[in-house]
Amino acid sequence: MLDDGKPLSGLDAVFRPRSVAVIGASDTETKIGGTPLSYLRTLGYTGRIIPINPKAPEIQGLPAYPNIKDAPGPVDLAIIAVPASLAVQALQDCADAGVKGVVMFSSGFAEVSEEGAANQARMHEIARASGLRLMGPNCLGFMNIEERVFATFAPVVGAGVAPKGRIGLVSQSGAFGGFAFSVARERGIGLSYWITTGNEADLGFSESVEWLASDPGTDVIVGYMEGCRDGDGLRRALDACRRAGKPLIVCKVGKTEAGAKAAASHTAALAGEDAVFDGVFRQYNVVRADSIEECLDIAYAASIAGLPKGPRVGLYTVSGGAGVLMADMAEARGLTVPEFSRETQDKVLAMVPFAGTRNPLDITGQVSQIPGASRTALGLMAADGACDTIVSFISAAGLGPAGMEMAGDIAHVRAARPEVMQVVATLPSPAFRKAVEAAGVPVFEDPNRAVNAVAALARIARGFAASGDGTGDTPAPLTVPADCTEPLALAALGERGLPVVDFRHVRTAAEAGQAAEEIGGPVVVKIVSPDIGHKSDIGGVELNLTGRAAVEAAGDRILTAARTKAPGARLDGLMVAPMRRGVAECVIGVQRDPTFGPVVMFGLGGVHVEALRDVVFRAAPFGEAEAKAMIHQVRAIRLLTHPRGSDPADIDALASLLAQVSRIAAASPGLESADMNPVLALTDGAVILDALLIG
Amino acid sequence: MLDDGKPLSGLDAVFRPRSVAVIGASDTETKIGGTPLSYLRTLGYTGRIIPINPKAPEIQGLPAYPNIKDAPGPVDLAIIAVPASLAVQALQDCADAGVKGVVMFSSGFAEVSEEGAANQARMHEIARASGLRLMGPNCLGFMNIEERVFATFAPVVGAGVAPKGRIGLVSQSGAFGGFAFSVARERGIGLSYWITTGNEADLGFSESVEWLASDPGTDVIVGYMEGCRDGDGLRRALDACRRAGKPLIVCKVGKTEAGAKAAASHTAALAGEDAVFDGVFRQYNVVRADSIEECLDIAYAASIAGLPKGPRVGLYTVSGGAGVLMADMAEARGLTVPEFSRETQDKVLAMVPFAGTRNPLDITGQVSQIPGASRTALGLMAADGACDTIVSFISAAGLGPAGMEMAGDIAHVRAARPEVMQVVATLPSPAFRKAVEAAGVPVFEDPNRAVNAVAALARIARGFAASGDGTGDTPAPLTVPADCTEPLALAALGERGLPVVDFRHVRTAAEAGQAAEEIGGPVVVKIVSPDIGHKSDIGGVELNLTGRAAVEAAGDRILTAARTKAPGARLDGLMVAPMRRGVAECVIGVQRDPTFGPVVMFGLGGVHVEALRDVVFRAAPFGEAEAKAMIHQVRAIRLLTHPRGSDPADIDALASLLAQVSRIAAASPGLESADMNPVLALTDGAVILDALLIG
C-alpha cells in the first residue's frame, strides 16, 4: 500500500483508461487472458485495445504485439494475465513502457508462500519507483460500467452486465464481488464501478473507496472488507465519503473476537478487534450490514432516493397488519412514527370512513372503490409535515394494472413534495419498478426490508448532519511518568485539566490520619506502589474510613499487608482521598490498536465492563458530539439517564471528559494505554477516582 | 370463540367439504359473491357447487336456488357473501338447513360498531346452538390447495395459485394473508392450507393452528397474529404443534409495551404484554419471525428439508469471504461451526491444495478445474460426522450449467447421508431449484438467509427434543394470608418447601437483640407491617448489624421511624434475619396475565430488573428444563455463570425453585401476584430473602 500521502494520484488512468493492453492475451475466450479481451471487444469499450502475446500477430481479430514495450502509442492500463513466474517481469516491462496503471490477475504471491510475498514486495517497489498504480495481484480486476471498461475475467459478466447506476462496489474478495454483481444484475440494481482489490500490493480497499468518494458518477458505495492493514488510510477514506455526503455501506466479516491477546492493561484485554472496527464505523456514519442482501438493499434505496431529511416515517398501508409490522420494525430500528395532524386525519376519514389514520395510515381494501383515494391520501401525508419519508405497502398490487395507477400516484406526490422521501413495498412488475424508480422511489418486495433500508439511511443522514464536530486544539503530548503510580497518574491527568479526585499522597499512616482530617468526612486509603496492580487483592485499599484514628489504623494495616503480601514491591507511601458518591461508576480507557492507533473505550463500571462486556470504542481524537453518541451506545445507558433515586448523570460533562481524553491520546505517542476506573458520573460533572497509565 | 372443550369438532366439514354453497352468488366474477364461485368452478374443485340467489335460476352456468334451505342434498360448507344486514338471517338459514360449516365474508360487525358486535354475538350463539362451525365474519376465507377448495374472494388468487406444498398458513389479517400468498406463489413455495380468521366469532387463530397440527398434509405452520383473547386455546394449539413435531413460525405484531397498566405489584408493572407472549412462544419452541419474508424462509426450509439433528453446521463455499460471513452469522444465531477431522481436511487438501479446510470449507475457484471435487468434498463433509447441516454457497453458479452438476452432487450426497440436512445458497435457475428441492434441499438466494433459516430450525429441533419436561405434581393451592406481611409471606412459601431465609419475627427492639444473638453473625432488621410496601424508603430496614446492642438500637430507630413516617400503618413488630452473601441477587415474580393467567418472571436483581428490564417470562406451570432455559435467556447470565471472585451459581437450584414457584402459581387461583426479591443465588442452592404476596 502506498503511504506517501498522495492517494488517488494516477487512479484516473486506471479506472478511466483511454487504452487497455492485455498481457497474456488469448484467442480462447474462456481463458484468463482471453476473457477480458472478449469483454472489452464485445461489451462496448470505445478506447484502444492492445493484445500482447509473444507468439501470435493477431488475437481475437486484433493486431497483437510480443511485448508491452512494442505496443504503439501511450498505454493507460495494462491487464497482466500471465502465470506468477512471468508476472514480475511483465510489471517491470509495463513500468519501462510508461504504462500508468496495471491490473494483475495472476495469483501465487503473498497468499501462498513467503517467496510469493517477496515477489509481491518487488512489485510494490516497481510501482513506487515508476509511479504506476497496481491493482492486485490475485484479483478479479474491475469494471467501469458507464465507460464499459471490463478489466476483469469474472465469469459472471458472461451471464450479463448489471445496469449502469450510481452504486460503486469495492470488494476485498473476488468471489464475493462476483456474487454481489450477479445479485445486482438479477435485481436490476445499477452500478457505477465494481472493484476487487485482491492482495493489495499497491492499491487497496481504502484508496478505492476514497476514489469513489471523489467520482461524480458514484453516489453510494458498498464495501466488502476482511481486514485492514492501514487504519489511517481507512479513516481518510471514510472521512472522504462523509465529506462528499456519500453513504458507505460495509460488510466487514470476522466478528469473532481476537482470542488470547497480550494485554498490557485492562482496556487492552477488552478490545476485541471487531469492537474497535465497529466503533470506527459508527464514528464515520458507516452502516455495517450483516449480509450482501442488506448491503444492496440500503445502497439501492440511497442510489434511487438519496437520504431522508430525518427519522420520521409515515406508513401508508392497505393492510392493518402489515402497517403494525412496519411500525414495530421502524421503532426497533430507531425511526419514529409520529401521528398525523387532526386535519390530515379528518380529511382522510371524510374520504375513507373506516381508514386508520393516526400512522400507520391504513387506507383499507376500500381504496380500490374510491377513485383518486390513494393519490389524495399520499398527498395529504406528504403535505402534513409529520414525516420525512413515506413507506407505502400496497400488497401484491404492483403486479397488476391497479399497481400502475398507484405508481402514477406515488410519482405525482414525489414530484409535488420532493422533500419527502418515498419507498414502496410490493411485488412489482418490471413496468411498475421502472415507473417508480424513474420517479426516484425505490421498491422492495418485503415491507420490513423497506423499513430497514430507510432506517439505515436515516442514521447516515443524521450522522452526516451532525458531523463537523470539531475535535478542538491538539494538546501537548502526555508523557507517562517513570514508575507511574496512581498519584502520579492522577496528577498527570489533573495537570491536563481533567477532573481528578482531590487526593493526598502521604508517606506514613500518621500522615494519612492528618490528611484525612484535612479532607474531612469519610475517606479511602490506598497503598501506593508502581509494582502493585490490583491493590484490593492484597488488602491495599480500605474504604469509607471516618476519623483520624481509624485512618491511621487502616494505614498501618495496609502498609503491613503490602509488605507481607507483595514482598518485592517498591512502596511509595499511601494515598488518601475523599469517598465520593455519584450517579454511577464508569470506565474510560485508552489503548493503541494495531490498526487504528490510539482508541478510547467507554463503559459503565463494575459488572457492566467485567462480565457483560458492555463497552464501546472510538478512534482518537473525536469531539463532544461523538463522545455523547458513544455514551448513548452502551446498553446500560439507562443507569445514567434514569438512575434510581438520583437525578440523571451529567452526560455533557462525561462527554467532554471523553473527548479531552481522546485528544490527549491522539497527541501522545508515548501513551501505550490508560485505565480510568472508576470515573464517577455526577449529576453535575464527572470525576476520575483512579487511574493507571502505561507508557 | 368456542370454549366448550371440544376443539376441532366439525372442522373437517369446513376445510374438506364435499359440497360448497355460495350464498349471495353472482354472475359477475369480480363481485364478492362471484369470485369464489368462479374460483371453485375453474380451479379444479371436484365437489358439488351450489349457488344461492333469490333472483336467478342459474349463476355462472350452474343451477341456483333462492335459499340455502332449498338446496338439494346435504351441504357441508356455505360461503356467505351478502351484506351485513342479511348475514345473520343467512347464517340462521344455514343452521336450519343443517349446513356444517360457514365462511362469512360479510363485514360490518364487531370491527365497526356496538350494534355490529351484538349481531356478531348472535352469530356466535347460532353456531353454538346448531353445532355448525363459523369462519369470520369479516374474513377473506380459506383455501385447501390440494382439494382445490377456494372458499375465498381474495383477488390474489386471480393472478395464480401457489403450488401445493406442506406449509399451512393462518392469518388474523386477510390483507396480510393475501400478500403472503402472493409471495409464496412468486417464490414457488408450496402451501397446504391458507386460512384467514377475520373477526373470529367462532373459529379462531388457535383452533385453526391446532387443526393444521392434526392435518397429515401439513408439516409446517406459519401464523400471523395480532392478538389473542384465549390464552388457554393458544397454549393448546402450540402444544399440539409441539406434540406433532410441526414447526410453527409466528409473526406477532404489536411489540410496543402496553403503556400505563394498573400495577398491583412490581412484577405486574414490568410485564409488557409482548414480553409475556415472547416467553410463551419460547416455552413452546415457536419461532417468532420479524417479517413475512423470514416467516416464509424458515417455513420453506422446514417444508423441504425437515429439521436438523442439532446445531452443528458445516459451511461449504467457493468464496472465502462468503464463508466467513456465514460463519459469523451462524455463531451469532446460536449455531456452532465445528472443525472437521484432520482426516477429512487432509483428503480435501490432497484434492484441492489451496482449499481452506477447517470449516468453512473453502473449496476456492479451483473447484471448477478438478472434476468431481465438489461431490467428493461435500461427501467428505457429510461423512465426517462433525455437522448436522451443510450449507453450501456456490455463488451465482445455480444460474448456469455448472450449477446443474452441483445440484446433482448435492442430491447425491443428500441421498447417501440422509441424516445430514443440506441447504444451498445461490442464484438458482428454475431447473436448479427443481432439482435440489426434489432432493430435499432448499435453496436461498442469500447465504445469510440460508444460515438464519437453519438456525431457526435448529432451535425448534432442540426444543422439540428437550420437551416432555414434566411439570411434576400439582400442589395444593396457596392461600395468601390476610394482611400479608413479609414474615407471613416467607412462612407461607417455606411451608411449600421453598428455601426461605431463616428469619425471626419479634415484637420489640429488645427481642430483636435477643434474636440476633441466637442467630449469630451480622443480621438485617426490618419493620413488619401489612401497610408499608417500600420499607427502605421510610428507614424501615437496617443492614449488616453485629451485636445485641447494635441490633436493639437499630430496632428502636426503625420502630420510631415507622411511627413517624408511616403514621397510619399497622405495625407488627420487627423481623431479624442473618445477612446472607451469595453469587448474585435475583428476582422471581408471579402475576396473572390477562391472556395467559399465571405467569412467572425471572431476572437478575437490582439495576438489571429496575433500569435495564432484563427480565423473562413463562406461563405457569413449567418444568426444570424450561426454567433453566429461562434463566439462560437473561442478557446478564454471565453474572451467574462467570461471577467475579466466586464459583458459578447453582443454576439447577434456581431452576428447581422457579419450577416450584410456577407449579404453585398455576395451582393457586387466589394468588394475584408475588414478588420474591431478592432471591439469593448461591454456589450451592438458592434462598428467598424477601417476599411479597398479593391475594
Interface residues (C-beta under 8 A of the other chain):
Chain A: E111 V112 V156 A159 S171 Q172 S173 G174 A175 F176 G178 F179 S182 V183 E186 Y224 E226 C251 V253 G254 K255 T256 D290 S291 I292 E293 E294 V318 S319 G320 G321 A322 V324 L325 D328 M329 E331 A332 F354 G365 S395 A396 L399 G400 L427 E445 D446 P447 N448 R449 V607 E610 A611 L612 R635 A636 R638 L639 H642 P643 R644
Chain B: E111 V112 V156 A159 S171 Q172 S173 G174 A175 F176 G178 F179 S182 V183 E186 Y224 E226 C251 V253 G254 K255 T256 D290 S291 I292 E293 E294 V318 S319 G320 G321 A322 V324 L325 A327 D328 M329 E331 A332 F354 G365 S395 A396 L399 G400 L427 E445 D446 P447 N448 R449 V607 E610 A611 L612 R635 A636 R638 L639 H642 P643 R644
